[in-house]
C-alpha cells in the first residue's frame, strides 16, 4: 500500500523538471508514488517526464491533449492517486530531503489535523533570498486575510480532498484554486498545521514585479466574500474582502514599494 501520492501538474518546465523529480527520488521517506500530468507542454517537458516514468515504476505519467489549466490537471492526478495522503509538488521547485518524512510523521502522530504544510525558501539563480512564515494553526480569522497554507509543499489526508471533490474548476476560482480549496476544507472542519521548519524551495524572481491580472484579483475577492459569509465573521473583517482589488489599483511605484517591503520583512524575520 502506498502511503503518499505526490501530484504534479507540469507545463513547459523542461529546464527545471529533472532537478524537481530528483528531489523526490532523494527523499528519506520512500513509500510514495509520483503522479505527473503534462498539460500539453510546448517544449520537452513530456519527454523528460517520460524518461523518469519508464525508469521508475512508482512514477506515473499522463498527458492532456489540450491545455486544461492547473485545477483540472491536478484533479486528473487525484483520480489516479492511491495514497493515504496526497502531497503536492511543482515542476520547477525542490523538496528538501526530509520533507515527505516529516510531513508524514506529523499527520500520523497528530490525527486532529488533516493538512500540514511548511514555509518555503525562495530562490533564484543567485541563491536563496527569503523564507516565508505562516501561523502554526490558522483559524477562520487568518483564512480571511489570505491563504493559510503554502500549497506546493502541502500534504493532505486523502479523505479531505475527496470530501470537497478536489479543486474547483469554476472560472470564478481561477488562479486562486488553492485558497478556495483550503476554505472549503476548513468549512468542513478539516484543519491544518504549518511546521516551523522550511522544507521546500520555490523558484522565484526576487526582482519580479508581475502583477496578478485584475480578473484574478476579483476572483480572490470572491473567495474572501464566501469565507466572510460561510464562517459568519464579524463585520470588521469585511475590509479584507476588497483588499485584493484595492491593491490592484495601486500605482506601479507604490506596488514596487510594497514588494520590496514584504521581501525585506521576510529577510528580517529569518536573520
N, C-alpha and C positions, 0 to 999 in steps of 0.2 A: 504494500500500500504506500502511495506517495503522500508525504506529509505536506509538502509545499509545491503549489503550482505557480510559476512565475509567468505573468502575462506581459507581452511586449508587442506593442504596435510599432512597426518600423516603416520609415518612409525617407528615402533619399539621405541615408546616413552611412554611405559606403566608407567614408574616411574614419569613422569612429566606431562602427559596429563590432569589429573584431576585438577591440580593446574592451568594449562593453560586455560581450559574451564571455571573454576570458576572465573578467572579474567575477562572473557567476561560476565558471568552472573552477576557480581558485577559492571558492568558499570553504570554510572549515566545516560547515554543515552540508551534507551531500545527498540527503534523501529529498531530492527535488526533481521537478520536470520544468523545462523551459518551453513555453508555447509562444511562438512568434507568428505574427501575421503581417505580411508585406502589403502595404496599402497602395499598390500599383506604382511602385517607385520608378523613377525615370533614369536611375543610374544603376550601379552594380550591387545595390543593397541585397536584392534577392539571391543573386549567385553566391555572395559571401555567406549569407544565412544558410543557403542550401548545402554548402560545403560542410558546415558545422552539423547540420541535421543528418547528413549522410555518415558522418564520423561518430556521432554520439547518439545512442539510442534513446536517451532521455531528453533530447532536443527535438521538438516537433515544429514543422513549418507549414504555414498555409498562405494563400495568396488571394487578394481581391483583384478581380479583373478590371475594375474601375476604382478610382479613389473614393472611399466612403467616409473618410474622416476618422479621428481617433475614437470617438464614442462607439461607433458601430464596429470598428475593428477590434476594440477591447471586448465588446460583447461577443464577438465571434470567438475570441480566445477563451472566454469564460465557458462557452458551450463544450469545449474540449477539456477543460480543467478537471482533474481528478483528485487534487489535493484537499486535505482538511483545511488548509489555509491558502489564501490567494495573495501573492506578493506582486508588486509592480516593478517595472524596470523600463528605462528608456534607452534607445539605441545609441545615444551619444553621451551617456553618463557612466559612472563607475560605482559599483558596490564594493565597499571595503570588505576584507576577508571574513570578518566575524558578523557581518550584517545579518544574514539569514539565521545564524545560530542564536544570536542574542534576541532577535525578534521572536523566533520560535519558542525559545525558553521562556520569554516573558509571557507570551499568550498561554503557554501550557501551565504556568505557575500562577497566573492571575486570571482565573476564569470569569471574573466580573467584567473584564474588558474584551471587546470584540475587534478592536482596531489598535495597532501600535505603529508608530512612525518614529522618525529620527530627524534631527537637524541635518541640513545639507551644507556641505562645504562647496562654495562657489569657486570655480577655477577657469582659467583660460590658458593660452599658450605660454603665458609668463608665470604660471603657478597659481596657487591658492590666493584668494584676495578677500574672502569674507566667509563667515559662518552664520547661518540663520539661528533663530531661537524661537521656541514656542512655549506656551503654557503647558505644564505637565498634564493636567486633567482639564481639558476645555469644557466649559459649560455653555448653556444657551446664550449667555451674555457675551462670551467670547466668540461664539459662532456668528452672531450678527455683525461683528466687527470685521470678520474676514475668515478665510479658510482655516479651520482649526488644526489640520494635519497636512504635512507635506505629502503630496500624492505619490510621487515617483518612488520614495523609499518605504512606502507603507506595506504592512502585512495585515490581512483582514480574515476573519473567520469566513469560511465559505458560506455558511448559513446567512450571514449578514448581507452578502452580495445577492443571494438568491431571494431573500425576503423583500428587497427593494427592486428586484428584477433587473439588476445591473445598472449600467449607465443610461441616463436619459438620452433619447435620440431626437428630442424636440428641438426645433430651431431656437426656441427661447432660452435654451441652456448651452448653446454652442460656445466653446472656449471657457465655460465655467462648469463643465460636467463634473469635475471633482468636487467643487463647492456644493453643487446640488446633491451629489452622492452623499456627502457627509451629513448634510441637512436631513435628508430622508432617512439615513441610518440612525441618527441621533433622535429623530422624531419617534422611532420605534424602540428607543432605549438601547441601541447598540452603541455603547460609549467607548471611548478610546483613551490612550495614554501616549504622550510624547516622551521618549527617552531623552536623557540629557546628552548622551554621547553621540556625536555626529558619525554616522556610519555609511554615508552616501555622498558622492561627489557629483555635482551638477555642472556641466559645461555651460559657461555663460560668458558674456562680454561685459567687462567692468565699465566700458565706455559707452555701452549701448543706451540709446535713448528712444528706442522704438516704442511708441505709444500704442496701447491697445486701441483697436478700432472702436469708434463711438458706439456702434451697434452692439459690441460685446460688453461695453460698459453698461448699456441699457439692460443687457441680459443679466449682468451681475446684480443690478438694482432689482430686477425681477425676482431673482433668487432671495435676495435680502428681504424683499417685501413678503415673500412666502414665509420666511423664517420669522419675521416680526408677527405675522398673523398666526402661524401654526403654534408657535411657542408662547403666544399671548404675552409678549414682552411689554414692560412699562413704556409709556408714551415717550419718555426721554430718549429711548433707543431708536426712535423713528428717524433721527437725523442720519443714522448710518445707512438707511435705505438709499438716500440720494447722494451719498459721498462719492461713489464711483463716477457719477455723471458730473458732479461739480469739479472733481479733479481733472476730468477730461476737457473741461472748459478753460483750464489754466493756461496762461501764455507759456510759450516754449521755455522762456528764460526761467520762469518760476518752477516749471516742471523739472528743469535741469537741476535747479537748486534742491528740490525735494529728493531727486535721485541721488545726488551727492550726499545729502544729509542722511538718508537711510543707509547708504553704503558705509559712511563713516561711523554711524551708530553701531552697525554690525561689527565693524572692526574694533571699536572701543569696548564692546561687550565681551570680546574674546581676547583682548590683550592681556 
